[in-house]
Amino acid sequence: MIFKRVNPGAGLEKIIDCYWIIENEDPTHHQQKIIPDGFCELIFHYGDPYRIRLTNTWEQQSIHLLAGQISRYFWLCTIPGQSSF
């Protein structure tokens, strides 16, 4: 998995902390526990979306979404070909 963090351009740093890009070429599935980090995110999947488990059921994440601050952990399952920013 490749993770890149990019700082925003001048003038945007007051409203944007960073941009991030994730690209997954690993052919295996991995489950990751995601914990609250205090950030809101606008996510665009340009590859296959993650699978997400908020309760007891796995669901496919939307192709693009707005994620507010989370208040408890949840699980993501990476899949081959997944890419996001």
C-alpha positions in Angstrom: 0.0 0.0 0.0 1.3 3.5 -0.9 0.3 6.4 1.3 1.2 10.0 0.3 0.4 13.1 2.3 0.5 16.4 0.4 0.4 19.9 2.0 -2.2 22.4 0.5 -1.1 25.3 -1.5 -0.6 28.8 -0.1 -3.8 30.3 1.2 -5.5 27.0 1.7 -3.6 25.8 4.8 -6.1 27.7 7.1 -9.0 25.4 6.0 -7.2 22.3 4.7 -4.8 20.3 6.8 -3.6 18.1 4.0 -4.5 16.0 1.0 -3.8 12.3 1.1 -3.6 9.6 -1.5 -3.8 5.8 -1.0 -3.1 3.3 -3.7 -3.3 -0.4 -3.0 -1.7 -3.0 -5.3 -1.5 -5.7 -2.6 -3.5 -8.7 -3.9 -4.6 -9.7 -0.3 -7.4 -8.2 1.8 -6.5 -6.5 5.1 -8.7 -5.3 7.9 -7.7 -2.1 9.6 -9.2 -0.6 12.8 -9.8 3.1 12.2 -9.9 5.2 15.3 -11.2 8.8 15.8 -8.7 11.4 14.7 -10.7 14.7 14.9 -10.7 15.4 11.2 -13.5 15.6 8.6 -12.7 14.2 5.2 -14.0 14.4 1.7 -13.1 11.0 0.1 -13.0 10.1 -3.6 -12.4 6.5 -4.6 -10.9 6.3 -8.1 -10.4 2.6 -7.8 -12.5 0.1 -6.0 -14.0 1.4 -2.8 -13.2 0.0 0.6 -15.5 -2.3 2.5 -16.5 -0.9 5.9 -18.0 -2.4 9.0 -19.7 0.0 11.4 -21.7 -2.6 13.2 -21.8 -6.3 12.6 -22.2 -6.2 8.8 -19.7 -5.4 6.1 -20.8 -2.9 3.4 -19.2 -1.4 0.4 -18.3 2.3 0.9 -19.8 4.8 -1.5 -17.6 5.8 -4.5 -17.3 9.3 -2.9 -18.3 10.5 0.5 -18.1 13.2 3.1 -17.0 11.8 6.5 -17.5 13.9 9.6 -15.6 13.5 12.8 -16.0 9.9 14.1 -16.9 9.2 17.7 -15.8 5.6 17.8 -13.7 3.1 16.0 -14.8 1.1 12.9 -13.2 -1.4 10.5 -12.1 -1.0 6.9 -11.2 -3.9 4.6 -8.7 -3.0 1.9 -9.2 -4.7 -1.4 -6.9 -5.1 -4.4 -7.1 -2.2 -6.8 -8.4 0.3 -4.2 -7.3 3.9 -4.6 -8.5 7.0 -2.9 -7.8 10.6 -2.3 
